[in-house]
Amino acid sequence: MMLTSALAGGALAANDPPRGIGPGFTGFVVLFLLAVACYLLFRSMVGHLRKVRYSPDPAQEQTQAADTGEAEPKAPSGGTPTG
């Protein structure tokens, strides 16, 4: 009887998860570096989005530019203006 209880106790101890094992310092450093990378990417994205010009209708923006004289006809790729 003693042998079976010893085997059962050993089997239960083998199934217990190990204690004191976790991500530790390396896990913290990896998570911290990911957070810093995300912060820098988001900051860059916001900077690029601030440069974008939003217009409800692209055709309207072209007509407004033509009315104010800002839009000049561009030469074709050959370098000589036509027409």
C-alpha positions as CSV (number, residue, x, y, z in Angstrom):
1,M,0.0,0.0,0.0
2,M,2.8,2.3,0.7
3,L,4.3,1.8,-2.7
4,T,1.1,2.9,-4.5
5,S,0.7,6.0,-2.3
6,A,4.3,7.0,-3.1
7,L,3.7,6.5,-6.8
8,A,0.5,8.5,-6.6
9,G,2.2,11.3,-4.7
10,G,5.0,11.3,-7.2
11,A,2.6,11.5,-10.1
12,L,0.7,14.4,-8.6
13,A,4.0,16.2,-8.0
14,A,5.0,15.7,-11.6
15,N,1.8,17.3,-12.8
16,D,2.2,20.5,-10.7
17,P,3.3,23.5,-12.8
18,P,6.7,24.8,-11.8
19,R,6.6,27.8,-9.6
20,G,8.7,31.0,-9.9
21,I,9.0,30.8,-13.7
22,G,7.8,33.9,-15.6
23,P,8.8,36.3,-18.3
24,G,11.3,38.0,-16.1
25,F,13.5,40.9,-17.1
26,T,13.8,39.8,-20.7
27,G,10.0,39.8,-21.1
28,F,9.9,43.3,-19.6
29,V,12.6,44.6,-22.0
30,V,10.9,43.1,-25.1
31,L,7.5,44.6,-24.1
32,F,9.1,48.0,-23.3
33,L,10.9,48.1,-26.7
34,L,7.6,47.2,-28.5
35,A,5.9,50.0,-26.7
36,V,8.6,52.5,-27.6
37,A,8.5,51.4,-31.3
38,C,4.7,51.8,-31.4
39,Y,4.9,55.3,-29.9
40,L,7.5,56.3,-32.5
41,L,5.4,54.8,-35.3
42,F,2.2,56.5,-34.1
43,R,4.0,59.9,-33.8
44,S,5.4,59.6,-37.3
45,M,1.9,58.7,-38.6
46,V,0.3,61.7,-37.0
47,G,3.0,63.9,-38.5
48,H,2.3,62.5,-42.0
49,L,-1.5,62.8,-41.6
50,R,-1.1,66.5,-40.7
51,K,0.5,67.1,-44.1
52,V,-2.5,65.5,-45.9
53,R,-4.9,68.0,-47.5
54,Y,-8.5,66.8,-47.2
55,S,-11.0,67.9,-49.7
56,P,-14.6,66.6,-50.1
57,D,-14.3,66.7,-53.9
58,P,-11.0,66.6,-55.8
59,A,-12.6,68.3,-58.8
60,Q,-13.7,71.2,-56.6
61,E,-10.2,71.7,-55.4
62,Q,-8.8,71.9,-58.9
63,T,-11.5,74.5,-60.0
64,Q,-10.7,76.6,-56.9
65,A,-7.0,76.5,-57.7
66,A,-7.7,77.4,-61.3
67,D,-9.9,80.4,-60.3
68,T,-7.2,81.8,-58.0
69,G,-4.5,81.3,-60.7
70,E,-2.4,78.8,-58.7
71,A,-2.8,76.0,-61.2
72,E,-0.7,76.4,-64.3
73,P,-0.9,73.9,-67.1
74,K,2.0,71.5,-67.0
75,A,4.1,70.6,-69.9
76,P,3.9,67.0,-71.1
77,S,6.8,64.7,-70.4
78,G,8.5,65.7,-73.8
79,G,9.3,69.1,-72.3
80,T,7.5,71.3,-74.9
81,P,4.1,72.8,-74.1
82,T,1.3,72.0,-76.4
83,G,-1.7,73.9,-77.5
